[in-house]
């Protein structure tokens, strides 16, 4: 049997675990898919204030290979994928919700005087613009602070953000796993945390039949993960350099690691999220559900 080639970005294990597990167990090959996970692009880690978010590409960092045409499938947060579909000159569209239900947590240093979200008023919170840390940090704080008191700053990927917090370049950072576990092991203080959905963006060559095969393999992997995730925690451990902290599988809070079957992205959810992004000036008020979303996932 000739396998259909599909290339996808190898983002963090928190987002890519079903793909890693599916490859390990041969699920993609059994579905006729030759899946290749491609190394992500490098992060821009130069500090930039919230007012400069438009100067940071929504296709920066790990999403660069998608818009450049090196890969045809890429998963990330709901907000960022709306923005990428809006920006894409390649015709990328959201085709399904992703399997990973991730969390982002805002941490401060152990010696910080900040102990709750209100303490972050006019304090810098390091994020990665147009990724989950950016949008979720704003949503996590806007219930406690006035809009002009929220000072998220672009600080690069999770490793770069963590180092900037450690070195005192920012007051706080938003982190996902395995960096939340790393921060907790080092005694950093959790200020607030929330879970969020994400989605898959794809180019036109990922036709419904191809994605249906990918989706079946992902569902099998999700089932395997939910039976027992512990054999796969080494993927998380490997992402944190030992010169920062040496993680062990037992360090992880398993309740943070949530995986579900992919679903279509509903129009009502898109509209609610899109209105919020427009309100914050994170996207132009000109897109429509049909231009952003082309659901190719099969409901089972």
C-alpha positions in Angstrom: 0.0 0.0 0.0 1.3 3.5 -0.9 1.0 5.8 2.1 -0.2 9.4 1.7 2.5 11.8 2.9 1.4 14.3 5.5 3.8 16.8 7.2 3.0 18.5 10.4 4.9 20.8 12.8 6.4 19.0 15.8 5.2 21.5 18.4 5.4 20.9 22.2 4.5 17.5 23.6 1.4 19.0 25.3 -0.1 19.7 21.9 1.5 16.9 19.8 1.3 13.9 22.1 -1.4 12.1 20.2 0.7 12.3 17.1 3.8 11.0 18.9 1.8 8.2 20.4 0.2 7.4 17.1 3.5 7.2 15.4 4.9 5.0 18.2 2.1 2.5 17.8 1.9 2.6 14.0 -1.7 4.0 13.9 -1.0 6.5 11.1 0.6 3.8 8.9 -2.3 1.5 9.5 -4.6 4.3 8.3 -2.5 4.8 5.1 -0.7 8.0 6.3 3.0 8.6 6.2 3.1 11.2 8.9 6.3 13.3 9.3 6.7 15.7 12.2 8.9 18.6 11.1 11.1 20.6 13.5 9.5 24.0 14.3 10.8 27.4 13.4 12.9 29.5 15.9 11.2 31.9 18.3 11.6 35.7 18.2 12.6 36.3 21.9 13.1 40.1 21.8 10.9 41.8 24.4 8.0 43.8 22.9 5.1 45.6 24.6 1.4 44.8 24.0 1.1 47.9 21.8 3.5 46.2 19.3 1.6 43.0 18.8 0.9 43.8 15.2 4.6 43.9 14.6 5.0 40.2 15.6 3.9 37.8 12.8 1.1 35.3 13.6 3.3 32.9 11.6 6.4 33.5 13.7 8.2 30.8 15.7 6.9 27.3 15.5 4.2 28.2 13.0 6.7 29.4 10.3 6.9 26.1 8.5 3.2 26.1 7.8 3.0 29.4 5.9 6.3 28.7 4.1 4.7 25.5 2.7 7.1 23.1 4.5 4.2 21.5 6.3 0.4 21.2 5.6 -0.9 20.6 9.2 -0.4 22.6 12.3 -2.1 22.7 15.7 -2.3 25.7 18.1 -4.6 27.7 20.3 -8.1 28.7 19.1 -7.4 32.4 19.0 -4.0 32.1 17.2 -5.5 29.8 14.6 -8.2 32.3 13.8 -5.6 35.0 13.4 -3.4 32.7 11.2 -6.3 31.7 9.0 -7.1 35.4 8.6 -3.4 36.2 7.8 -2.6 33.2 5.7 -1.6 33.9 2.1 -1.4 30.1 1.6 -5.1 29.6 2.2 -4.8 27.9 5.5 -8.1 27.3 7.3 -9.2 25.8 10.6 -10.4 22.2 9.9 -11.1 20.9 13.4 -10.6 21.3 17.1 -7.4 19.7 18.3 -7.2 16.8 20.7 -5.2 18.6 23.3 -7.0 20.7 26.0 -4.0 22.5 27.4 -3.6 25.0 30.2 -1.5 28.1 30.6 -0.5 29.3 34.1 0.9 32.6 35.1 3.9 32.3 37.5 6.0 34.8 39.4 9.4 34.2 41.0 9.6 32.7 44.5 10.7 36.1 46.0 7.9 38.1 44.3 5.5 40.2 46.2 2.7 39.2 43.8 0.4 36.6 45.2 -2.9 37.0 43.2 -4.0 38.3 39.8 -4.8 41.8 41.0 -1.1 42.1 42.0 -0.2 42.0 38.3 -1.7 45.4 37.6 0.8 47.4 35.5 3.4 44.6 35.9 4.9 42.9 32.9 3.7 39.4 32.0 5.8 37.6 29.4 3.9 35.8 26.6 4.4 34.7 23.0 2.4 37.0 20.8 -0.4 35.2 18.8 0.0 32.0 20.7 -2.0 30.6 23.6 0.1 32.3 26.3 -0.7 35.7 24.8 -4.5 35.4 24.5 -5.1 33.3 27.7 -3.0 35.7 29.8 -5.3 38.6 28.7 -8.5 36.5 29.3 -7.2 35.3 32.7 -6.5 38.9 33.8 -9.3 40.9 32.4 -11.7 39.8 35.1 -9.4 41.3 37.7 -7.8 44.3 36.0 -8.7 47.2 33.8 -7.7 46.8 30.2 -4.9 49.5 30.4 -3.5 47.7 33.5 -2.8 44.5 31.6 0.8 44.7 30.4 1.6 41.5 28.5 4.9 41.6 26.6 6.2 39.4 23.9 9.0 37.3 25.4 9.4 34.4 23.0 8.8 30.7 23.5 8.4 28.9 26.9 12.1 28.4 27.5 12.8 32.0 26.6 10.0 33.2 28.8 11.1 31.1 31.7 14.6 32.4 31.5 13.4 36.0 31.3 11.4 35.5 34.5 14.3 33.8 36.3 16.6 36.7 35.3 14.2 39.4 36.3 13.5 40.8 32.8 9.7 40.4 33.4 7.6 40.3 36.5 5.6 37.1 35.5 5.2 34.7 32.6 2.5 32.5 31.2 3.6 28.8 30.8 2.2 25.5 29.6 3.4 22.0 30.4 6.1 20.9 30.9 7.2 24.4 32.0 4.4 24.6 34.6 5.8 21.5 36.3 9.3 22.9 36.0 8.2 26.2 37.6 6.5 24.4 40.5 9.4 22.2 41.2 11.7 25.2 41.5 9.3 27.0 43.9 7.9 29.6 41.5 4.4 30.9 42.6 1.3 30.1 40.6 -0.9 33.2 40.3 -3.7 32.0 38.0 -4.3 29.1 35.6 -6.9 28.2 32.9 -7.6 25.5 30.3 -8.3 26.3 26.7 -9.2 24.6 23.4 -7.2 24.7 20.3 -7.6 23.8 16.6 -5.8 22.3 13.6 -5.1 24.5 10.6 -4.4 22.9 7.3 -3.7 23.7 3.7 -6.0 22.7 0.8 -4.0 19.5 0.1 -5.2 18.0 3.3 -8.5 16.9 1.8 -11.3 15.5 3.9 -10.4 11.9 3.1 -6.8 12.4 4.1 -7.8 14.2 7.3 -10.3 11.5 8.1 -7.5 9.0 8.1 -5.3 11.3 10.3 -8.3 11.8 12.6 -8.9 8.1 13.1 -5.2 7.6 14.1 -5.4 10.6 16.5 -8.5 9.2 18.1 -6.8 5.8 18.6 -3.9 7.6 20.2 -6.2 9.6 22.5 -7.8 6.4 23.7 -4.3 5.0 24.4 -3.2 8.1 26.2 -6.3 8.2 28.4 -5.8 4.5 29.3 -2.5 5.5 30.9 -0.4 8.6 30.0 2.5 7.7 32.2 4.5 5.7 29.6 4.6 8.9 27.5 5.6 11.4 30.1 9.2 11.1 28.9 8.3 13.3 25.9 7.5 16.2 28.4 10.6 15.5 30.5 12.8 15.8 27.4 11.7 19.3 26.6 13.2 21.0 29.7 17.0 21.3 29.7 18.5 19.7 32.8 20.6 22.9 33.4 17.3 24.6 34.4 15.8 21.7 36.4 15.8 17.9 36.1 12.2 16.7 35.8 11.0 13.2 36.6 7.7 11.6 35.4 6.4 11.6 39.0 6.7 15.4 39.1 3.7 15.9 36.8 0.1 16.5 37.9 -1.7 14.2 35.6 -5.0 16.2 35.8 -3.3 19.0 33.8 -2.8 16.6 30.8 -6.2 16.4 29.0 -6.9 14.8 25.7 -10.2 14.4 23.9 -11.4 13.3 20.4 -11.2 16.1 17.8 -14.5 17.8 17.0 -15.8 20.3 14.4 -15.3 23.9 15.3 -18.8 25.4 15.9 -19.7 28.7 14.4 -21.1 30.0 17.7 -17.7 29.4 19.4 -15.9 31.1 16.5 -18.2 34.2 16.7 -17.7 34.6 20.4 -13.9 34.3 20.2 -13.7 36.5 17.1 -15.7 39.3 18.8 -13.3 39.2 21.7 -10.3 39.4 19.5 -11.7 42.4 17.6 -12.5 44.1 21.0 -8.8 43.8 22.0 -7.5 44.9 18.5 -6.0 41.5 17.9 -7.6 41.0 14.5 -9.4 43.1 11.9 -13.2 43.1 12.0 -13.5 41.8 8.4 -13.4 38.0 8.5 -16.3 35.5 8.4 -16.7 32.0 9.7 -16.8 30.6 6.2 -13.5 32.3 5.3 -11.7 31.1 8.4 -13.2 27.6 9.0 -13.6 24.6 6.8 -14.5 21.7 9.1 -13.0 18.5 7.7 -13.4 16.4 10.9 -16.0 13.6 10.9 -18.3 13.5 13.8 -18.6 9.9 15.1 
